[in-house]
Amino acid sequence: MPKIKSKPDRVKSDRRFGHSLQLQKFADENRRRLDGFLSPLAREKEVTKMPFISKIERQSDYRSFPPNHPIVIDNGGSYFRIGWAGESEPRVIFRNIIQRPRHKITGETVTVVGDHDPALLKYFDCTRSGPRSAFDSNVVYQFEIMEYILDFGFDRLGADESQINHPVLKTECLCNPVQSRSKMAELLFETYGVPSVAFGIDAAFSYKYNQQLGICSGDGLAICSGFNTSHVIPFLNGEPVYEACCRTNVGGYHITDYLKQLLSLKYPHHMSHLTWEKAEDLKMEHCYIAKDYVSEVHLFQKGDMEAEEKTRCWQLPWTPAPVEEVPSEEEVARKAALKEKQGQRLREMAEAKRFNRINDLENEIRDLDILLQRLRDASEHDIPSILAKTVHTSQQEVESALSKATQSLRKAKGEPVESLEKSDPSSVDRYNLISIPDEMLTPEQIKQKRKQVFIKSTSDARQQKKQKQLEEEMERERQKKLEEERRLENPELYLEELRAKHRDLSEKVEQRKRFKTNGGQTNGNENGSGGVGRGERLNSSQRERMRLLTTAAFDRGKGEDTFGAKDEDWQLYKLMSRDNDDDDDDKPDPDEAELTRLSSRLQEIDPTFFKPEPGSSSAEAPPRFRPLTKEDFQIILGVERFRCPEILFNPNLIGIDQAGMDEMVGVSPRRLPSKGRDVEDKMTESILLTGGSCLFPGMRERLEGGIRMIRPSGTPIKIARSSDPILDAWRGASAYASAMQFPQQTFTKMDYDEKGEDWLRSYRPRYTI
């Protein structure tokens, strides 16, 4: 049988354990520092708000217990509990998980057992390493993780030596595989050197403990719904009957995970708030088991007052948007005065800039007049020397600069500005050859004349275009002014006419687009998918062009091809290359331009108007964006409250094809070796509910109703809940280990080495001692 770890190999384990202890000491120091500032009431509120953060203090009385005093361990799938036999409460409780985060600066990996302290998040990156458990379903299979958890548990109990010189009683699942039990025994014997070990079923310890309290009798059923699985265990004369047990792989973990999935699908925009821990809190606080699942669903479908009373609301953190207060008259007057003051300052700055501009232009014009007068009075020999001292190269350039400066000065003063070409004296010299006949010109002058004619015609066309644009702009301004007057005269009538015009024009444009797409006919080629063929997309002009191309390509004669001998034949190419008037996609459509103008106008004056996107139907409603309110940050728990715990009775809701708890209660008594109506009645007359998942309200009533539907009429049914469904397993194990006959139920390292793994297969402790 392979060994897990020998004693010299503990060095590596102690080094990993040292990181965990160092991290825990750091957390303990932070907690003590925090406890110094918080009152006891504040600390109690903090624990209530964060139920998964356990303040675990290291015990200091470890050496006060004799070596033969047993240590009791309840190794549950959710929580790990360890303490001394004979006590009523475990000393240390923490979540049965580990996590291996990295330090944000050094990158060193440490091992955190249980829940990490939120204060450590600033030093360690816990996002890349999720929590890991040693369990697969309810069976321990990751013994490396189990070693970390046992190290931490023994350390918090106060052990300061490598050897644990105390007997250990450890709980395990029902019908635990012999491989898992063997590896656990090997871990305790080889790594920790415990003198003796005993294993027991947690539900059996809870049943015996409640039997001592008088809650249940010696013959009965124990229904244990834990974190990973749910069991039904029959007891005869205080001992469990393993052959008649039933198990379903559904527990508290599946309920929490199912609740998290439902809420994530219902509120996908709040998934960051729907963590697994928060789903666990919501489950324990709000979930219940419906007495009749179908009736409860119909109740919520109706949505009456009773359903509203059963609905719960979880308000997420939300900050309301700032409300703009209506300014007072004094505030409005103050802002108006400030705006007027700023406007006056801007006007003064603009006036000063304009005054400086006028002075600069007047000085420039005066200098250009003086320069032009000097050039006129000077001889042709002195003109180049005069121009060399300036930036101008000719007298014509000086005259052009003077004309431009004069125009700029008149524009700066606000006077009407004439066309530059009309006022420019050099324009006469520029087109001096246009009025001269060609007979009086040389060939070079004729070329220059043609160039002048082209330039002048282009300039005149540009001026005409500008004049036309100016007239169109003035006409638009006039129409806009008239529309504004009509709107002010009767706003309702104006808006109705504008909507009607927009609607008619939209239908016209859409109809034209459909006609261009389909050609105004279907030709019987419409398929079932709604698509159209090539011929259906062509209009009449395009079809005529295709006909001409087909005619030209088809050889209708049988002799020599005489196409092109006549001038009329070449007319075909002109017809084929001619642009179609009906297919001018590049030309702007006046109707579309008018439709765009009407849409912009309606968006200005009608807040309810929306402009449909291209390709969408005009009847489609636009997406309405509104500011977020308090209701947008609420998680509503309605049918989820009873739908999630319902998987304990109907596992097929989450895809598990197994029996529910009530069905297992009906099956388990029929598997007993001693069958009979009397035995089965004894079983149902003493049913004990234990385990964390039995805390849901309505569990007892639902079980009783389900069992009555399975059992014969008149069967006595009595269901009781254990005194503490969570801690009764450890308390029962503590009382069991403190009995005088407990050493007879343990086995030592010598027994393990001599008898081996097969002996562990048949190991069954007696619970009545």
Secondary structure, 3 states (H helix, E strand, C coil): CCCCCCHHHHHHHHHHHHHHHHHHHHHHHHHHHHHHHCCHHHHHHHHHHCCCCCCCCCCCCHHHCCCCCCEEEEECCCEEEEEECCCCCCCEEEECCEECCEECCCCCECCEECCCCHHHHHCEECCCCCCECCEECCEECCHHHHHHHHHHHHHHHCCCCCCCCCCEEEEECCCCCHHHHHHHHHHHHHHCCCCEEEEEEHHHHHHHHHHHCCCCCCCEEEEEECCCCEEEEEEECCEECHHHCEEECCCHHHHHHHHHHHHHHHCHHHCCCCCHHHHHHHHHHHCCCCCCHHHHHHHHHHCCHHHHHHCEEEECCCCCCCCCCCCCHHHHHHHHHHHHHHHHHHHHHHHHHHHHHHHHHHHHHHHHHHHHHHHHHCCCCCHHHHHHCCCCCCHHHHHHHHHHHHHHHHHHHCCCCCCHHHHCCHHHHHCCCCCCCHHHCCHHHHHHHHHHHHHHHHHHHHHHHHHHHHHHHHHHHHHHHHHHHHHHHCHHHHHHHHHHHHHHHHHHHHHHHHHHHHCCCCCCCCCCCCCCCHHHHCCHHHHHHHHHHHHHHCCCCCCCCCCCCCHHHHHHHHHHHCCCHHHCCCCCCHHHHHHHHHHHHHHHHCCCCCCCCCCCCCCCCCCCCCCCCHHHHEEEECCHHHHCHHHHCCHHHHCCCCCCHHHHHHHHHHHCCCCCHHHHHHHHHCEEEECHHHHCCCHHHHHHHHHHHHCCCCCCCCEEECCCCCCHHHHHHHHHHCCCCHHHHCEEHHHHHHHHHHHHHCCCCCCCC
